[in-house]
């Protein structure tokens, strides 16, 4: 600054220019712009809060229901909430709004969990008994994407759940403030929308089929879950009474399973082998020829087969519930029932064989730790993952190939010609998601300690690669895994079968909904294979169909009905019938 630009007091001289705006007017204009900007931001935040609450109230709890039309609804819960804010005194308003926001947040999280459960298990989450399934889900994730990925997924899920609760409560508080400040407008809006809601409810108005415009979905969800918890608490005592009412409890050992004396009975649960495998148009063209070919191969070796369907107590997962249902003759469809059952002395198919002096073994490659249920089921020997001594590649959750499982069982229990009659529950796992690698059926002499699979799996894609390719690839991988499971069993019977071998194999449950398709039943195939004709004669009254593939008209029983029919057909009562 030049010296002549200064005043006598040393201050700068203001020179005339084009801006003759009085001092302070610039600041006022800037302040006005800032206020306008804040108002815009406030309105956007309020709109987002309203959208968040609205979506939480009307969003469906299934993937199939997530369509734009599903959101064209008037939620009665919003109308009731606004009315309460208008009538509550100021001191009670804020606590009530906070409580409402937390409850709505919890229900929103529950809906999200329901979406996942319905997509996989074809049923909503049970808040009383399903907590243990999260551990099983974590194990599956770890086997599919690795432990780090699984832990990261859990961490993200927890953060999102907390965020939903915080955001929903904050949104409710913000909206309640708007209602209080604009009381007249809010009152009129509630009256108009309330009248519209009543009219739509009376008329049953629907824009989307089965989605009423007059929505009560969130209130119904809260009521249904409360009723579900109450029913679950009452069910425990009722189920205990069912356990005690056992017609075979006091059956003498010499009257049990007399029609199978001297036989080796191998009961095999084939993972995720559901009715959709033999009937779904995307799966059956791949699986059915394998079953038909297996029937021919077994017939050439002198074996007959009979097949039907059982309705499983679970869907898409929780295999242990299906195992318990099948073996105990009781409907075990949740963890609470399972825990009650395994702490009882209920006679199971396996413990009946144990009581009748069979050597009883369980082959469970998916069991990596303690399994106290072995005593309840009456097993003399457990071949879990460590005892199977598998030296092949790590393939995720379903690490041990089915053929290796059967080979290890054969070496451990049936290789000695003088072995005592053995009854085995063999759980195969190669058809368990995510199906990263499906090996071929090998010559049995080359299976060895499993190291042969290392080279075979060398070029296999990452464990999660199948899912990235979409539904067709997932279904194709599942179908190939079922083909492998069936071919392994057929080859086992061809190679090691004799007059004393009886094979019973069935699915534990349908595969997840992505594979089974929308609206799939809970049915799974079941087959009995034997060379001794008298074994199949014992079940002639069951009207099961010939061969490994049950057709559309094959009998369908509930899975819990099998135990009593089986023990009757092959016990002393069965002798009197035949």
FENBEL-V564002 format. One record per pair of residues at least 24 apart in sequence whose C-alpha atoms are under 6 Angstrom apart, sorted by the first residue. I is the first residue (numbers start at 1). GAP is how many residues later the second one is. D is the distance in whole Angstrom. If there is no record, write none. Layout:
# FENBEL-V564002
((I/GAP/D) (I/GAP/D))
This chain:
# FENBEL-V564002
((49/122/5) (56/52/5) (57/161/6) (61/50/5) (61/53/6) (61/54/5) (62/53/5) (63/52/6) (69/139/6) (73/140/4) (73/142/6) (74/139/6) (74/140/5) (74/141/6) (75/140/5) (76/140/6) (79/111/6) (98/71/6) (101/67/5) (101/68/4) (101/71/5) (102/63/6) (102/67/6) (105/59/6) (105/60/5) (105/63/5) (119/394/6) (120/196/5) (120/392/5) (120/393/6) (121/194/5) (121/195/5) (128/101/6) (129/206/6) (129/207/6) (143/253/4) (143/254/4) (144/252/6) (144/319/6) (253/102/6) (253/103/5) (255/316/6) (255/317/5) (256/315/5) (257/313/5) (257/314/4) (258/313/5) (259/311/5) (259/312/6) (262/159/6) (263/158/6) (263/237/5) (263/238/6) (264/157/5) (264/158/5) (264/159/6) (264/236/6) (264/237/5) (265/158/5) (265/237/5) (265/238/6) (266/157/6) (266/158/5) (266/237/5) (267/157/6) (267/158/5) (267/237/5) (267/238/6) (268/157/6) (268/158/5) (268/159/6) (268/237/5) (269/158/5) (269/236/6) (269/237/5) (269/238/6) (269/239/6) (270/158/5) (270/236/6) (270/237/5) (271/158/6) (271/160/5) (271/161/6) (271/236/6) (271/237/6) (272/235/6) (272/237/5) (272/238/5) (272/239/5) (273/234/4) (273/237/6) (274/233/6) (274/235/6) (274/236/4) (274/250/4) (275/248/5) (275/249/5) (275/250/6) (276/240/6) (283/196/6) (287/196/6) (291/257/6) (291/258/6) (295/252/5) (295/253/6) (302/229/6) (303/227/5) (303/228/4) (304/225/6) (304/226/6) (305/223/6) (305/224/4) (305/241/6) (305/242/5) (306/221/6) (306/222/5) (306/238/6) (306/239/5) (306/240/5) (306/241/5) (307/219/6) (307/220/4) (307/237/5) (307/238/5) (307/241/6) (307/243/5) (308/217/6) (308/218/5) (308/236/5) (308/242/5) (308/246/5) (308/247/5) (309/215/5) (309/216/5) (309/217/6) (309/247/5) (310/213/5) (310/214/5) (310/246/5) (310/247/5) (310/248/5) (310/249/5) (311/211/5) (311/212/4) (311/247/5) (311/248/5) (312/197/6) (312/210/5) (312/211/6) (312/247/5) (315/194/5) (315/195/5) (316/194/5) (316/195/5) (316/196/4) (319/189/6) (322/186/6) (325/235/5) (326/233/5) (326/234/5) (329/231/4) (329/232/6) (329/234/5) (330/230/5) (331/229/5) (342/34/6) (350/27/6) (351/26/5) (351/27/4) (354/24/6) (358/63/6) (358/64/5) (359/63/5) (360/62/6) (360/63/5) (360/64/6) (361/63/5) (362/62/6) (362/63/5) (363/63/5) (364/63/5) (390/59/6) (390/60/6) (391/58/6) (391/59/5) (391/60/5) (392/58/5) (392/59/4) (392/61/6) (392/62/5) (393/61/5) (398/31/5) (398/32/6) (401/29/6) (402/26/5) (402/28/6) (403/85/6) (431/50/5) (431/51/6) (436/27/5) (438/43/6) (475/40/5) (499/32/5) (499/33/6) (502/27/6) (502/28/5) (503/25/6) (503/26/5) (504/24/4) (538/31/6))
